[in-house]
């Protein structure tokens, strides 16, 4: 027989067990039908091609989860990720950090972009990187991540670009390039639609080529939920699809028809 004190303790214990059972039921429901908000950050040059297909596929998988997409420079994205303002980041050239889980998903080649009429007669390309010391260049100002990459690679090769205009906003830069004001350096993904519409030209760069690493990052200080794992998987898949479609990097030109044999004239 339980004493009065034992009966009181038993009632508390039963209540705790019931609460634990309810909590387990609610957690199982959340796992099967997640809710809430997840925040993704990426640079504008990535967002211009990745956001639409990614959001569409994410909403199909998680209709009860709100996906918030923020665009920003890679340095800002890294800071926001560490501070907990975003859950997942796609960013360029992130430093190694103990509180960062980062994996490379792409080596992003950068191209020289110019007006369609090729005002400086560069021809079909490729072009040597030192041509940028003679062309009117439109580049972002420091500490923009792209400018830091360019200064490092070009500086190591002894090349000083002829920077006539500094613009941090990618859309404004592309409008200036299309208008023939100057040339810039960007990834193919940022301009593939303008190339397809015949509005600007692109040239592959050599001696040296210019590349940067695209990373998928989360914070090691916060738990990796089912939704975060699914989102990172979707990002990897979409990047692969975009590469195959020739959106992230230009497809090699298809070989033309074999020339007809010269049979000569019948005499």
C-alpha positions in Angstrom: 0.0 0.0 0.0 1.2 3.5 -0.9 1.5 6.1 1.8 -0.1 9.5 1.2 3.3 10.8 0.1 3.8 7.9 -2.2 0.4 8.5 -3.8 1.3 12.2 -4.4 4.6 11.2 -6.0 2.9 8.6 -8.1 0.4 11.2 -9.5 3.3 13.5 -10.4 5.2 10.6 -12.0 2.1 9.6 -14.1 1.7 13.2 -15.2 5.3 13.4 -16.3 5.0 10.2 -18.2 1.9 11.5 -20.0 3.6 14.7 -20.9 6.6 12.8 -22.2 4.3 10.7 -24.4 2.5 13.7 -25.7 5.9 15.4 -26.5 7.1 12.3 -28.4 3.8 12.3 -30.4 4.1 16.0 -31.3 7.8 15.6 -32.3 6.9 12.6 -34.5 4.2 14.7 -36.1 6.7 17.5 -36.7 9.2 15.1 -38.2 6.6 13.8 -40.7 5.1 17.3 -41.4 7.7 19.9 -40.5 6.6 23.5 -39.9 8.4 26.8 -39.2 10.9 29.0 -41.1 14.3 28.3 -42.5 16.6 31.1 -43.8 19.0 30.7 -46.7 21.6 33.2 -47.8 23.4 33.4 -51.1 25.3 36.0 -53.3 23.3 37.7 -56.1 25.3 36.0 -58.8 24.1 32.7 -57.4 20.6 33.7 -56.5 19.9 34.9 -60.1 19.9 31.3 -61.3 19.4 29.2 -58.2 16.5 30.8 -56.3 13.6 30.1 -58.6 14.1 26.3 -59.1 15.2 25.8 -55.5 12.2 27.5 -54.0 9.8 25.6 -56.3 11.3 22.2 -55.3 11.5 23.1 -51.6 7.9 24.1 -51.4 6.8 20.9 -53.1 8.6 18.9 -50.4 7.8 21.1 -47.4 4.6 23.0 -48.0 4.3 23.9 -44.3 7.8 25.4 -44.0 8.4 29.0 -44.9 11.7 29.5 -46.9 13.2 32.9 -46.6 16.0 33.8 -49.1 18.4 36.6 -48.3 21.0 37.8 -50.8 24.3 39.4 -49.7 28.0 39.5 -50.2 29.9 36.3 -49.1 31.5 38.1 -46.2 28.2 39.2 -44.8 26.7 35.8 -45.4 29.5 34.2 -43.3 28.9 36.7 -40.5 25.1 36.1 -40.5 25.6 32.3 -40.5 27.9 32.5 -37.5 25.5 34.8 -35.6 22.5 32.5 -36.3 20.7 35.0 -38.5 20.6 32.4 -41.4 20.5 28.6 -41.3 22.3 27.7 -44.6 24.6 29.7 -46.8 25.9 29.4 -50.3 29.0 31.5 -50.5 32.4 32.0 -52.1 35.9 31.3 -50.7 34.9 31.0 -47.0 37.8 30.7 -44.5 38.2 27.5 -42.5 36.5 28.0 -39.1 35.8 25.6 -36.2 32.2 26.6 -36.0 31.5 26.3 -39.7 30.6 23.1 -41.7 31.5 23.9 -45.3 31.8 21.7 -48.4 32.8 22.8 -51.9 30.1 22.3 -54.5 31.6 24.1 -57.5 34.7 25.6 -59.0 33.3 28.7 -60.5 35.2 30.0 -63.5 35.0 33.8 -64.1 34.7 35.4 -67.5 35.4 38.7 -69.1 32.1 40.4 -70.2 31.7 43.1 -72.7 29.3 44.8 -75.1 27.9 42.7 -78.0 29.6 44.9 -80.6 33.1 44.0 -79.2 34.3 47.7 -79.1 37.9 46.8 -78.5 38.0 44.0 -81.1 39.0 41.2 -78.8 37.8 38.6 -81.3 36.4 35.2 -80.3 38.8 34.6 -77.4 40.1 33.3 -75.1 41.9 36.4 -73.9 45.0 36.8 -71.7 44.3 38.3 -68.3 46.7 41.1 -68.9 44.2 42.6 -71.4 42.4 44.0 -68.3 45.3 46.5 -67.9 44.3 48.1 -71.2 40.5 47.8 -71.2 38.1 50.1 -69.3 37.1 47.9 -66.4 34.0 48.1 -64.2 34.6 46.2 -60.9 33.3 46.3 -57.4 35.2 48.1 -54.7 37.0 46.5 -51.8 36.0 44.8 -49.5 33.7 43.1 -52.0 34.6 39.4 -52.2 35.0 39.4 -55.9 37.3 42.3 -55.9 39.5 40.6 -53.2 39.7 37.5 -55.4 40.6 39.5 -58.5 43.2 41.6 -56.7 44.9 38.5 -55.3 45.0 36.5 -58.6 45.8 39.4 -60.9 48.3 40.9 -58.4 50.1 37.6 -58.2 50.5 37.7 -61.9 51.7 41.3 -61.9 48.6 42.6 -63.6 47.0 45.9 -62.6 43.5 46.2 -64.1 42.5 49.6 -65.6 39.5 50.3 -63.3 37.5 53.2 -64.6 34.3 52.7 -62.6 33.6 50.9 -59.3 30.1 49.4 -58.9 29.1 46.9 -56.2 25.7 46.1 -57.6 25.7 43.3 -60.2 22.6 44.5 -62.2 24.0 48.0 -62.6 27.3 46.6 -63.6 25.7 44.4 -66.3 23.7 47.4 -67.6 26.9 49.5 -67.9 28.6 46.6 -69.8 25.7 46.2 -72.1 25.7 49.9 -72.9 29.4 49.7 -73.9 30.7 51.7 -70.9 33.3 49.1 -70.1 34.1 45.5 -69.3 33.7 43.4 -66.1 34.5 40.0 -64.6 31.7 37.8 -63.5 30.6 34.2 -63.5 28.7 32.9 -66.5 25.6 32.2 -64.4 25.2 35.9 -63.7 24.9 36.7 -67.5 23.8 33.6 -69.3 20.4 35.1 -70.1 22.0 38.2 -71.6 24.3 36.1 -73.7 21.4 33.9 -74.9 19.6 37.1 -75.9 22.6 38.4 -77.8 23.0 41.4 -75.6 26.5 40.9 -74.3 29.7 38.9 -75.1 31.8 36.8 -72.9 35.4 35.7 -73.2 37.3 32.9 -71.4 40.3 34.2 -69.5 43.7 32.5 -69.4 47.3 33.3 -68.2 46.0 33.0 -65.5 42.5 31.7 -65.5 40.3 33.2 -62.7 38.3 30.9 -60.5 36.7 30.9 -57.1 35.2 28.1 -54.9 31.5 28.0 -54.2 30.7 26.5 -50.8 27.6 25.1 -49.1 27.8 26.0 -45.4 26.0 25.5 -42.1 26.9 26.3 -38.5 28.3 23.5 -36.3 26.9 25.3 -33.3 23.3 24.5 -34.2 21.5 21.2 -34.8 21.1 20.0 -38.3 17.4 19.4 -38.7 15.6 17.2 -41.3 14.6 20.4 -43.2 18.2 21.7 -43.3 19.5 18.4 -44.6 16.8 18.3 -47.2 17.6 21.9 -48.3 21.3 21.3 -48.6 20.6 18.2 -50.7 18.3 20.2 -53.0 21.0 22.9 -53.4 23.5 20.3 -54.5 21.0 18.7 -56.9 20.0 22.1 -58.4 23.6 23.1 -59.0 24.3 19.8 -60.9 21.2 20.4 -63.0 22.1 24.0 -63.8 25.6 22.9 -64.9 24.1 20.3 -67.2 21.8 22.9 -68.7 24.7 25.2 -69.5 23.5 27.9 -67.1 26.4 27.8 -64.7 29.1 27.4 -67.3 28.9 27.7 -71.0 28.6 24.5 -73.0 31.4 23.7 -75.4 30.4 24.5 -78.9 29.0 21.6 -80.8 31.1 20.4 -83.7 29.8 21.6 -87.0 29.1 19.4 -90.0 31.9 17.7 -91.7 33.1 19.7 -94.7 32.0 18.2 -98.0 34.8 16.5 -99.9 36.2 18.5 -102.8 35.6 16.3 -105.8 36.8 18.9 -108.3 35.0 19.8 -111.5 34.2 17.2 -114.1 36.4 17.8 -117.1 
